[in-house]
Amino acid sequence: MRRHTSLFPIFATLSLAAMLSACAQITPPLPRATRNIPLSDLAHCGQATSAACARIHVALANAYLSNGPLDSTALGNAARELGLAAQNKEVAAKTLPLRRIVHVLQERTATNYACIAELRKTRTQLAATHAQSAAAQARLHRLENLLHDHAEKSLDHHVLKRP
C-alpha cells in the first residue's frame, strides 16, 4: 500500500503534463505567405465580422487547400474557414468564386467516394454470384454423375434379368 502512495505523485505529474500538452496550441502548416499568422491572432482580431479575422480565415483556408493531399478533410476545413471568412461582406464577395470551387470539389469528392463504395459493393456481389454459380455447377455435376451411375446400374440390372 505504501508503494502505491509513493507512485501517486509521479503519475499525477505525468497526467498533468499530458493534459497540459493537449491544451498546447497546434497550428496547421501554412504556406510561406501566411506562416506568420498564428492561430492566437484569431483571439485578438476583434469581432468575427472584422476584416482582420476574415483575412486570417482566408489564409487558413488557403493553407488547407495548398498543403497536403486535397482530400475530404482538407476540403471540409477549407470550406469551414471560408464560411467563417464570409462573415465579412467584402471578403465574402471576394471569396465567392473560391467558396463555389471548394463546394464543387466537396461534392465531387463525395460522389467519388460513393462511386468507389458502389464499385466495391458490386465486386463483392459479383464474387458472391460467382461462388453461388460454382456451387450450383458442382451440384449439377454431382447430380449428372448420380444419374449416370443410376442409369448404368439400371441397365445392368435389366440385362442380367433377361437371359
C-alpha positions as CSV (number, residue, x, y, z in Angstrom):
1,M,0.0,0.0,0.0
2,R,2.9,2.3,0.8
3,R,4.5,1.7,-2.5
4,H,1.3,2.8,-4.3
5,T,1.2,6.1,-2.5
6,S,4.8,6.9,-3.4
7,L,4.0,6.4,-7.1
8,F,0.9,8.7,-7.0
9,P,2.9,12.0,-7.3
10,I,4.7,10.6,-10.3
11,F,1.5,9.5,-12.1
12,A,-0.2,12.8,-11.1
13,T,2.7,14.8,-12.7
14,L,2.6,12.7,-15.9
15,S,-1.2,13.1,-16.1
16,L,-0.9,16.8,-15.6
17,A,1.8,17.1,-18.3
18,A,-0.4,15.1,-20.7
19,M,-3.4,17.3,-20.0
20,L,-1.4,20.5,-20.5
21,S,0.2,19.2,-23.7
22,A,-3.3,18.5,-25.0
23,C,-4.1,22.2,-24.4
24,A,-1.0,23.3,-26.3
25,Q,-1.8,25.3,-29.4
26,I,-1.2,23.3,-32.6
27,T,-1.1,25.3,-35.8
28,P,-1.5,23.7,-39.2
29,P,1.4,24.1,-41.5
30,L,0.8,27.2,-43.5
31,P,2.2,28.4,-46.8
32,R,5.2,30.8,-46.7
33,A,3.0,33.9,-47.2
34,T,0.8,33.0,-44.2
35,R,3.3,31.3,-41.8
36,N,3.5,34.5,-39.7
37,I,-0.2,34.3,-38.8
38,P,-0.6,32.2,-35.6
39,L,-4.0,30.9,-34.6
40,S,-3.7,33.0,-31.4
41,D,-4.3,36.1,-33.6
42,L,-7.9,34.9,-34.1
43,A,-8.5,35.5,-30.4
44,H,-7.3,39.1,-30.7
45,C,-8.6,40.1,-34.2
46,G,-11.8,41.7,-32.9
47,Q,-15.3,40.8,-34.0
48,A,-15.9,37.8,-36.1
49,T,-17.1,40.0,-39.0
50,S,-13.9,42.1,-38.9
51,A,-11.6,42.2,-41.9
52,A,-8.7,41.1,-39.8
53,C,-10.4,37.9,-38.7
54,A,-11.6,37.3,-42.3
55,R,-8.1,37.6,-43.6
56,I,-6.9,35.1,-41.0
57,H,-9.6,32.7,-42.0
58,V,-8.8,33.1,-45.7
59,A,-5.2,32.4,-45.0
60,L,-6.1,29.3,-43.1
61,A,-8.4,28.1,-45.9
62,N,-5.6,28.7,-48.4
63,A,-3.2,26.7,-46.2
64,Y,-5.7,23.8,-46.1
65,L,-6.0,23.9,-49.9
66,S,-2.3,24.2,-50.7
67,N,-0.7,21.8,-48.1
68,G,-1.0,18.1,-48.2
69,P,-3.5,16.0,-50.2
70,L,-6.7,17.6,-51.3
71,D,-9.0,15.1,-49.6
72,S,-12.4,15.5,-48.0
73,T,-10.9,16.6,-44.7
74,A,-8.8,19.4,-46.3
75,L,-11.8,20.5,-48.4
76,G,-14.1,20.5,-45.3
77,N,-11.6,22.5,-43.3
78,A,-11.1,25.0,-46.1
79,A,-14.9,25.3,-46.6
80,R,-15.4,26.0,-42.9
81,E,-12.7,28.6,-42.8
82,L,-14.1,30.3,-46.0
83,G,-17.5,30.3,-44.4
84,L,-16.1,32.0,-41.3
85,A,-14.3,34.5,-43.5
86,A,-17.5,35.2,-45.4
87,Q,-19.0,36.8,-42.3
88,N,-17.2,39.9,-43.5
89,K,-19.2,41.2,-46.6
90,E,-16.2,42.4,-48.5
91,V,-14.3,39.2,-48.1
92,A,-17.5,37.2,-48.8
93,A,-17.7,38.8,-52.2
94,K,-14.0,38.3,-53.0
95,T,-14.0,34.7,-51.9
96,L,-17.3,33.7,-53.5
97,P,-15.6,32.0,-56.5
98,L,-13.2,30.1,-54.3
99,R,-16.1,29.0,-52.0
100,R,-18.0,27.8,-55.0
101,I,-15.0,25.8,-56.3
102,V,-14.4,24.2,-52.9
103,H,-18.1,23.3,-52.7
104,V,-18.0,21.7,-56.1
105,L,-14.8,19.8,-55.2
106,Q,-16.5,18.6,-52.0
107,E,-19.5,17.3,-54.0
108,R,-17.2,15.6,-56.5
109,T,-15.2,14.0,-53.7
110,A,-18.3,12.8,-52.0
111,T,-19.6,11.4,-55.4
112,N,-16.2,9.8,-56.0
113,Y,-16.3,8.1,-52.6
114,A,-19.9,7.0,-53.3
115,C,-18.8,5.5,-56.6
116,I,-15.9,3.7,-55.0
117,A,-18.2,2.3,-52.4
118,E,-20.7,1.2,-55.0
119,L,-17.9,-0.4,-57.1
120,R,-16.7,-2.4,-54.0
121,K,-20.3,-3.5,-53.3
122,T,-20.7,-4.6,-56.9
123,R,-17.4,-6.5,-56.8
124,T,-18.5,-8.2,-53.6
125,Q,-21.9,-9.1,-55.1
126,L,-20.1,-10.4,-58.2
127,A,-17.8,-12.6,-56.2
128,A,-20.8,-14.0,-54.3
129,T,-22.6,-14.7,-57.5
130,H,-19.5,-16.5,-58.9
131,A,-19.3,-18.5,-55.8
132,Q,-23.0,-19.4,-56.0
133,S,-22.6,-20.3,-59.7
134,A,-19.6,-22.5,-58.9
135,A,-21.6,-24.3,-56.1
136,A,-24.6,-24.8,-58.4
137,Q,-22.3,-26.1,-61.2
138,A,-20.7,-28.6,-58.8
139,R,-24.1,-29.8,-57.6
140,L,-25.3,-30.2,-61.2
141,H,-22.1,-32.2,-62.0
142,R,-22.7,-34.4,-58.9
143,L,-26.4,-35.0,-60.0
144,E,-25.3,-35.8,-63.5
145,N,-22.8,-38.4,-62.2
146,L,-25.5,-39.9,-59.9
147,L,-28.0,-40.1,-62.8
148,H,-25.3,-41.7,-65.0
149,D,-24.5,-44.2,-62.3
150,H,-28.1,-45.0,-61.7
151,A,-28.7,-45.4,-65.4
152,E,-25.7,-47.8,-65.7
153,K,-27.0,-49.9,-62.7
154,S,-30.5,-49.9,-64.1
155,L,-29.2,-51.1,-67.5
156,D,-27.0,-53.8,-65.9
157,H,-29.9,-55.0,-63.8
158,H,-32.2,-55.3,-66.8
159,V,-29.5,-57.0,-68.9
160,L,-28.9,-59.6,-66.1
161,K,-32.6,-60.4,-65.8
162,R,-33.2,-61.2,-69.5
163,P,-31.1,-64.2,-70.2
